[in-house]
Amino acid sequence: MSSGHDARDRIARLLGPGEPEVTCEQCFELLDQYVDLELAGHDADARLPGMRAHLAGCPACHEDHESLRDLVRRT
Amino acid sequence: MSVLLTSPGRGASRRTYARPRVSSSAADADLARAGRSQALLDGLRQVGPAHDAAVAELHGLLLRGAHHELGRRRSALAELSRDELEDLATQAADDALVAILAKLDTFRGASRFTTWAYKFVLLEAGVRARRRAWQDREVALDDTSWRRLADPAPGTQQEVEDAALLRATVAAIATALTPHQRRVFTALALNGVPIDVLAQRLGTTRGALYKALHDARRALRRALADAGYDLHDHGHDGGAT
């Protein structure tokens, strides 16, 4: 077990975002809209509340988000 | 499922958003992409040769998306041959195509059609990749590694406080969680088991497991708050599986 920032990062990862968030199913439903808003320079978090917190707390949805944003940006 | 803690803003899905100012060349490229995306959607909604051509074009896009996803995970899939990777990509593209055609009438235009379509194949490819990477690995469901969380030798004041919080977290894991919550929390949050892998092993869904994880985290936060800990500094920005 490490200490300092590692310990705080670990605590944060364990306890999750601690904010209202959408479910995995709702995240998938909204993910395309969220990414297009982000890439168009809009405030996606304000338009789709609960997405940012879920992406912070769910590693799989977080990866899906990163991958989709990267792919759309390249195409 | 009842996890929704806030409205996802469904009304927003039908809005038209004003675009920020961008350079004309970027705007032209953006317009061209939007045009191709709309043409593809129009083709899929037709019948006959136009539909078939659109399906073939969409499958090509999905294959590209699948390779994009598998490429991001190449280190976890290093043992796979080129043919096995190609098979994985093709399976993901095929299944995504079926899902997209079945759900085509639900597309409401809240995003570009190609963005909507890509998310299906990234999900299919991502799930397959995670499961493939873990297929020979054991997932210990009665793992008690959470008991070893607390740092036994902190130094600075911050480290002392963090260690105390970790010890309190360990105590809360033992007392505030149900056995199911403890198993899910330990596998996902502590041991980094991908949620799709755990879902497959337990015969459940990503959503159901995340609900259990969410409930476990909420129970831990409540127990720690009751014990006098201020958790406002402890949020994070996601991570990899």
Interface residues (C-beta under 8 A of the other chain):
Chain A: M1 S2 S3 G4 A7 R8 D9 R10 I11 A12 R13 L14 L15 G16 P17 G18 E19 P20 E21 V22 T23 C24 E25 Q26 F28 E29 L30 L31 D32 Q33 V35 D36 L37 A40 G41 H42 R47 L48 P49 G50 M51 L55 A56 G57 C58 P59 A60 H62 E63 D64 S67 L68 D70 L71 V72 R74 T75
Chain B: M1 V3 L4 L5 T6 S7 P8 G9 A12 S13 R15 Y17 R19 P20 V22 R33 R64 G65 H68 E69 R72 A110 S111 R112 T114 T115 W116 Y118 K119 L122 L123 G126 R130 R148 L149 A150 D151 P152 P154 G155 T156 Q158 E159 D162 A163 L165 L166 T169 L188 A189 L190 G192 P194 I195 D196 R206 G207 Y210 K211 L213 H214 R217 L220 R221 L224 L231 D233 H234 G235 H236 D237 G238 G239 A240 T241
